[in-house]
Amino acid sequence: MGVVSFGIDPTYGLPVYQVEDQRYDLLGQWLTADLDRFFLVTLDALAMADEVARGEPPFEEWSSENYAVSFSPAELLITNLWVPGAEGAFPADVARASIEDYWRFLVSQPERVSVRAYRPDLLRWQADLLWWEEKWGRTHPYRGRLF
């Protein structure tokens, strides 16, 4: 089991997290609030974590209204832009494993009913994976490993 565990709030249907070690609280916040239930955003995070692990720069800077995030080979830096002092550095391998765990959690959830124009014949995560690959013009680095 990783440093962050995930569930769904029964009242609001949103992702929630739990940590035993409070040093990872901000990591759990970022995963459930910034990545939320968005497969495309989680695919971006996975790709960035993979690229820096291979010594390459991330394919773009992280963009968020709520968090400043920086991926490096050594660590993932997270700053909550709305909470003074809420910042942390997490070892890259721990952060990468947590993002992978979060992906597994998201795809294990039942499909939410919605009308989609792009590949409605596929599960949402599968359609979003294809869309991600079309957008960036390359195969996702986790294809064949995590999905």
N, C-alpha and C positions, 0 to 999 in steps of 0.2 A: 504494500500500500504506500502511496506517495505522501507527501507532506500536506496535501490539501485533499479533502474528500468533498463530494458534491451531492446535491439532492435538489428536489423541486419543492418550493414552498407550496403547501397544499391550499392556501388561501388565494394567492396571487398567481400561481403557476409559473413563477420565475425561478431561475437557478439560484441556489444558495450554497454556501460553502461552510466547512468546518476545518479548523486546524487545531492540533494538539499543542504545537509549538507556536506561540504568538509571534515569533519572528517572521512567520510566513503569512500573517494576516493580510498584509497589503497585496501579496501575490494572489491570494484568494479573492480579494476585492476586485482586483484588476481583471482576473479571469471571468468572474461572474457578472461584473458590471460593464466592462469595456468590450469584451468578446461576446458576452451575453449569450443569446441563442443564435447568433449570426455565424453560419458556417463559413461564409466568405471571409469574414474578419479572422476567424480561427485558422483558416487556411493561410492567410497572410502571416499570422504569428508563427505557425509551424514552419513555413518557408523561411522566414527571417531567422528563426532559431537554428534551423538546419544550415543555412548559408554561413552564419558566423561560426558555427561549430567546424565547418570545413575551411575556415580562414578567409572566407569571402565577405565583402561588405553586404549588408542587407540590400535587397533590390530596390527599396525606397525607405524613406523615413517613416516612422510610425506616426499616424495622424489620428488625433483624438481631441474631443472637446474637454475631456475630464482628466486625462493622464498624459504626462510626458514619459515616454518609454524609449529606452535606448538598449539595443542588442549589441553585445560584444562577445568575443570568444571566451572571456572570463566570467562575465556576469550579465544579468538583466537588471537594468536600473529602472525603477518605477517611482514617479512622483505624482501624487494626487494634486491636481491643480486647484482644488477647491478646499483642501484641508491643510492649513499651514503645518509644516513639520512632518506630514505623512509622506515619507519617502523611504526607499529601501533598495538594497542591492542583494541580489539572489544569485548563487552560483549558477553558471550557465547550464550545467547538466541537470540540476534540480529544476530550474525553470523550464527547460525543454521537456523533461519528463512530466512536469505538471501540465504543460500545454497539451502534450500527448494524452494524458489522463483526461483532461477536459474534453478533448475531441471524442474520445471513447464514450464519455458520459453523454455528450450531446447526441451522438448517433444512436445511442441506446434508448433514447426517449421516443415515445410514440410520435408519429407524424402529426403536426398541427394542420388542421383543415384550412386550406387557403386556395385561392385561384392563382395559378401561375401560368405565365405565357411561355417561359423557357423550359422545355423538356418536362412537361407535366406527367409524362410516362415513367419518369424515374423518381426515386426517393429524393427528397429535397437536397440531402447532402451530396448525392451523386450528381444531380443537376448542377449544384453550386460548384462542385469540383470541375466539371466540364467547362462551366462558365469561367472559373478562375483560370483554367488553362487556355481558354480562348483569349481572355483579356490580356494575359501576360505572354501569350505566344510560346509557351513551353510546357513541358510536363511538370506537374507538381513534384517536388523532390521527395515527398513521402509516398507517392504512388508506388505500389508494390511492397511497401513496408508497413504502413498503417492502414491503408485502404487500397 
